[in-house]
Amino acid sequence: MTLAAPTPPVTDRRELSRLAYGFMASQALFAALDVDLFSHLACGPRTAAELARDTGVPPHRMRTLMAALAAVGLVVAVGDTFANAPASARHLVGADGLGEYFRLQIAQQIYPAMAHLAAGITGTGAAFDTLAGLLADAGQAQVFTAAQHAGSLGPARALAARVPLPGAARLLDVGGGSGAFATAFCAANPGLRATVLDLPRVVEVAAAFACEPVTLLAADAVRDPWPGDQDVVLMSYLLSALADAEIDVVLARARGALRPGGRLIVHDFLLDDDRRGPAPAALWFLQYLAYRPDAVSFTGTELRERVARHGFEPMALDTLIPEITGVILALKEPS
């Protein structure tokens, strides 16, 4: 993977202030998403008074919100009206865009969990007991899975387009959530059938998203058996959510589930080899410590070597989402 350009060191107090106050801008975004403001602007510019009427937010609050959104560039002020900024119009409107992902998972789960980051780092507490603990709650599983579905559609289609699977008949998507990645691979490879293995509460929610040729299997990837004789095992955003020892468990299980010559696809957050970035991937690894102090981070090379130690022949290491995720492809070596 190509190393990202290093982030310049901060040099004055204004840069420190931008970092310290950055959460205020994210909360302005979340608040706007919560009242569906960007969808209201999708039909054309609106005044603050019109937006107040359309959303039910009192006018004085709407004026303050719109000033903040304009100040951070999420909307554009034109006279006394406001319009969506280009990226807001492109990505924050509609149920399948980033807006639902930000509104649900980031605002309602990741953001509150980050209040426990210091306790997670010192080992004195955590937001909740592992991802499995969070997803044991039906309401949290609903929010998490629906959000992941919205956020995964684009990357899933990109990965399926980039990694053809000629001749593959069976794919096991471990920790596959709503089945967004499995569905994308099946759509790109006629004849491929997929099984999504995930926690019981997640599978309950995923039933609303998954359809033939994707089937759902309720299981704990670390503790329960996996179906065997698979042509492909896919793990997307799974290893980064596990403890160090659990990573070895699921890599060993992936090898056991694959037929000879089967393919492993790992998609996850990856640090550069010098561990100095990229910043988005580094921050994603950091947030895991808010809810499980035993979480670890890894570079692309470190993970590639770890995959090799479990009896795989790594074939490729590449970027999928720039500065955030990468993909490792590997073949199961003969016993």
C-alpha positions in Angstrom: 0.0 0.0 0.0 1.2 3.5 -0.8 2.0 5.5 2.4 -0.2 8.5 3.0 1.3 11.9 3.1 2.2 12.6 6.8 0.0 15.0 8.6 2.1 18.2 9.4 2.7 18.7 13.1 0.5 21.4 14.7 2.3 24.7 15.2 -0.1 27.1 16.9 -3.0 27.2 19.4 -5.6 27.7 16.6 -4.8 24.3 15.2 -5.1 22.8 18.7 -8.4 24.5 19.1 -9.7 23.1 15.8 -8.9 19.6 17.1 -10.4 20.3 20.5 -13.6 21.8 19.2 -14.0 19.5 16.3 -16.8 17.5 18.0 -19.0 20.6 17.8 -19.0 20.4 14.0 -19.8 16.7 14.0 -22.7 17.3 16.4 -24.0 20.0 14.1 -23.9 17.4 11.2 -25.7 14.8 13.4 -28.4 17.3 14.5 -29.1 18.3 10.9 -29.3 14.6 9.8 -31.7 13.9 12.7 -34.2 16.5 11.4 -33.6 15.3 7.8 -32.4 18.8 6.9 -30.4 17.9 3.8 -33.3 16.1 2.3 -35.4 19.2 2.7 -32.8 21.2 0.8 -32.6 18.6 -2.0 -35.5 20.3 -3.7 -33.8 23.7 -3.8 -32.7 26.6 -1.6 -34.8 27.3 1.5 -34.8 30.1 4.0 -34.3 29.4 7.7 -38.0 30.2 8.2 -39.1 27.7 5.6 -36.8 25.0 7.0 -38.2 25.7 10.5 -41.7 25.2 9.1 -40.8 22.1 7.2 -38.9 20.4 10.1 -40.8 21.6 13.1 -37.7 23.2 14.6 -38.5 26.6 16.2 -37.1 29.5 13.9 -34.6 30.8 16.4 -33.0 27.3 16.8 -33.0 26.8 13.0 -31.2 30.1 12.4 -28.5 29.1 14.8 -28.2 25.6 13.3 -28.0 27.0 9.7 -25.3 29.5 10.7 -23.2 26.7 12.1 -23.7 24.5 9.1 -22.8 27.3 6.7 -19.7 28.1 8.8 -18.4 24.5 8.5 -19.3 24.3 4.8 -22.1 21.7 5.0 -24.5 24.2 3.4 -24.0 27.3 1.2 -25.7 30.6 2.1 -27.1 32.4 -0.9 -28.7 35.7 0.1 -31.2 34.7 2.8 -31.5 31.1 1.6 -29.5 28.0 2.1 -28.5 25.2 -0.3 -26.7 21.9 0.2 -23.0 22.0 -0.4 -22.0 19.6 -3.2 -20.8 16.8 -1.0 -23.9 17.1 1.2 -26.2 16.9 -1.8 -24.3 13.9 -3.1 -23.8 11.8 0.0 -26.2 13.0 2.8 -29.6 12.7 1.0 -31.5 9.4 0.8 -31.6 6.3 3.0 -28.8 4.5 1.1 -26.2 7.3 1.5 -23.6 8.2 4.2 -26.2 10.2 6.0 -28.0 7.2 7.5 -24.6 5.7 8.4 -23.5 8.9 10.2 -26.9 9.5 11.8 -27.2 5.9 13.2 -23.9 4.3 13.9 -21.6 7.3 14.3 -23.9 9.6 16.1 -25.8 7.0 18.2 -23.0 4.5 19.0 -19.5 5.5 18.1 -19.8 9.1 19.4 -21.2 8.2 22.8 -18.7 5.3 23.2 -15.8 7.7 22.6 -16.6 9.4 26.0 -15.1 6.2 27.5 -11.8 6.4 25.5 -9.6 7.6 28.3 -10.9 4.8 30.6 -10.3 2.3 27.9 -6.8 3.4 27.3 -6.0 3.3 31.1 -7.8 0.0 31.5 -10.2 1.4 34.1 -13.4 1.0 32.1 -15.2 0.7 28.8 -18.4 1.8 27.1 -19.6 -1.8 26.9 -18.3 -5.3 26.9 -17.0 -6.0 23.4 -18.9 -5.6 20.2 -20.7 -8.9 20.9 -21.9 -7.4 24.1 -23.3 -4.3 22.4 -25.0 -6.4 19.7 -26.7 -8.7 22.2 -29.2 -5.8 22.7 -31.9 -5.9 20.0 -32.1 -2.1 19.7 -28.4 -1.6 19.4 -28.2 -4.5 16.9 -30.9 -2.8 14.8 -29.0 0.6 14.7 -25.6 -1.0 14.1 -26.7 -3.3 11.3 -28.9 -0.7 9.5 -26.0 1.8 9.7 -23.4 -0.6 8.5 -25.6 -1.5 5.6 -25.9 2.1 4.4 -22.2 2.7 4.9 -21.1 -0.6 3.2 -23.0 -0.5 -0.1 -20.4 1.6 -1.9 -17.3 -0.2 -0.6 -19.0 -3.6 -1.2 -19.7 -2.9 -4.8 -16.2 -1.5 -5.3 -14.6 -4.6 -3.7 -16.7 -7.0 -5.7 -15.8 -5.2 -8.9 -12.1 -5.3 -8.1 -11.9 -9.0 -7.0 -13.6 -11.3 -9.5 -14.4 -14.8 -8.3 -14.6 -17.0 -11.5 -15.7 -20.5 -10.8 -16.5 -19.9 -7.1 -19.8 -21.5 -5.9 -19.7 -20.9 -2.1 -18.7 -17.7 -0.2 -18.8 -17.4 3.6 -19.0 -13.8 4.8 -17.9 -13.9 8.5 -19.3 -11.1 10.6 -21.1 -10.0 7.4 -23.9 -8.0 9.1 -26.6 -7.1 6.7 -25.0 -9.0 3.9 -24.1 -5.9 1.9 -20.7 -7.4 0.8 -22.1 -10.9 0.2 -24.9 -9.5 -1.9 -22.4 -7.4 -4.0 -20.2 -10.4 -4.6 -23.2 -12.6 -5.7 -24.4 -9.9 -8.0 -21.0 -9.6 -9.6 -20.5 -13.4 -9.9 -23.6 -15.3 -11.3 -23.7 -18.8 -9.8 -22.1 -17.7 -6.5 -24.1 -18.4 -3.3 -23.2 -16.8 0.0 -23.7 -17.5 3.7 -23.5 -14.6 6.2 -22.4 -15.7 9.6 -23.0 -13.2 12.4 -24.4 -12.8 15.9 -28.0 -13.8 16.5 -29.4 -10.3 17.0 -27.6 -9.1 13.9 -29.0 -12.0 11.9 -32.5 -11.0 13.0 -32.0 -7.5 11.6 -30.2 -8.7 8.5 -33.3 -10.7 7.5 -34.8 -7.4 6.3 -31.8 -6.8 3.9 -30.6 -10.3 2.7 -32.3 -12.2 -0.1 -31.4 -15.1 -2.4 -28.7 -16.2 -3.1 -27.6 -15.0 0.4 -28.5 -17.1 3.5 -28.0 -16.2 7.1 -26.4 -18.2 9.9 -26.6 -17.1 13.5 -23.3 -17.9 15.2 -20.4 -16.3 17.2 -17.4 -16.4 14.8 -14.9 -16.9 17.7 -16.8 -19.6 19.6 -19.1 -21.5 17.2 -18.3 -23.8 14.3 -18.2 -22.5 10.7 -19.6 -24.3 7.6 -16.8 -26.0 5.6 -15.9 -26.6 2.0 -16.0 -22.9 1.1 -14.5 -21.5 -2.1 -14.1 -18.0 -0.5 -14.1 -16.7 3.1 -14.6 -13.0 3.4 -13.9 -11.0 6.5 -14.8 -7.3 6.3 -14.2 -5.0 9.4 -14.0 -8.2 11.5 -10.4 -8.5 12.6 -10.1 -4.9 13.9 -13.1 -5.6 16.2 -11.4 -8.5 17.9 -8.8 -9.0 20.6 -5.3 -10.2 19.6 -5.9 -13.9 20.4 -9.3 -13.9 18.7 -7.7 -12.8 15.5 -5.7 -16.0 15.4 -8.8 -18.0 16.2 -10.7 -16.7 13.3 -7.8 -16.9 10.8 -7.4 -20.6 11.8 -11.1 -21.2 11.4 -11.0 -19.5 8.0 -8.3 -21.9 6.8 -10.4 -24.8 8.2 -13.5 -23.7 6.4 -11.9 -23.3 3.0 -11.5 -26.1 0.4 -7.9 -26.7 -0.9 -6.9 -23.7 -3.0 -9.8 -21.6 -1.5 -9.5 -17.8 -1.3 -9.4 -15.6 1.8 -10.4 -11.9 1.4 -9.7 -9.6 4.3 -11.0 -6.0 4.2 -10.2 -3.9 7.2 -8.6 -0.7 8.6 -4.9 -0.7 8.0 -2.1 1.5 9.2 0.9 2.4 7.1 4.0 0.4 7.7 5.7 3.3 9.6 2.6 3.5 11.9 2.4 7.3 11.4 -1.0 7.2 9.7 -3.1 7.6 7.8 -5.0 9.6 10.3 -8.5 8.2 9.5 -7.4 4.6 9.9 -5.4 5.4 13.0 -8.5 7.1 14.6 -10.7 4.1 13.7 -8.4 1.8 15.5 -8.3 4.2 18.5 -12.1 4.2 18.8 -12.1 0.4 19.5 -10.3 1.1 22.7 -13.3 3.0 24.0 -15.3 -0.3 24.2 -12.7 -3.0 24.4 -9.3 -2.3 26.0 -7.9 -5.5 24.5 -8.3 -4.2 20.9 -5.1 -4.0 18.8 -4.0 -2.1 15.7 -2.1 -3.5 12.7 -0.3 -2.4 9.6 -0.9 -3.9 6.2 2.4 -5.8 6.3 1.8 -7.0 9.9 -1.6 -8.4 8.9 -0.3 -9.9 5.7 2.4 -11.7 7.6 -0.1 -12.9 10.2 -2.3 -14.3 7.5 0.7 -16.2 6.0 1.5 -17.7 9.4 -1.9 -19.4 9.4 -1.3 -21.3 6.2 -2.2 -18.8 3.5 -0.2 -17.6 0.6 -0.9 -13.8 0.4 -1.3 -12.7 -3.2 -2.1 -9.0 -2.9 -2.3 -6.0 -0.6 -4.2 -3.0 -1.8 -6.2 0.1 -0.8 -10.0 0.0 -1.0 -11.1 3.2 0.8 -8.2 5.7 0.6 -6.6 6.4 4.0 -9.0 4.1 5.8 -9.2 0.5 4.6 -7.2 -2.0 2.6 -7.7 -5.5 1.2 -5.5 -8.6 1.6 -6.1 -11.5 -0.8 -4.7 -14.9 0.0 -4.9 -18.5 -1.1 -5.1 -21.5 1.3 -1.9 -23.4 1.0 -2.0 -27.2 0.7 -1.7 -29.0 4.0 
